[in-house]
């Protein structure tokens, strides 16, 4: 069966997605996870449930849950509403790459 691909074939660098694309996907996932974690930590510090923060931010609890889990990156507008609901100010900062 030479030349046929197997569902159990090993991944070979350069054989699939471009490495830059993979790195970009990982970076996006890292940012989404850190953002969700920051929202969850602030919410928990206030002693609020997801439902309470979602209500105050004008969104659904399932949408907030996805955000806290590192799901799809929210828009700046959604982040601003969440920050306002948390009694915080949304800031964006650029730092040197490590």
Secondary structure, DSSP 8 states (H G I E B T S, - for coil): -TT---TT----TTSSS-HHHHHHHHHHHHHHHHHHHHHHHHHHHTT--HHHHHHHHTS-HHHHHHHHTT-S---HHHHHHHHHHTT-----------
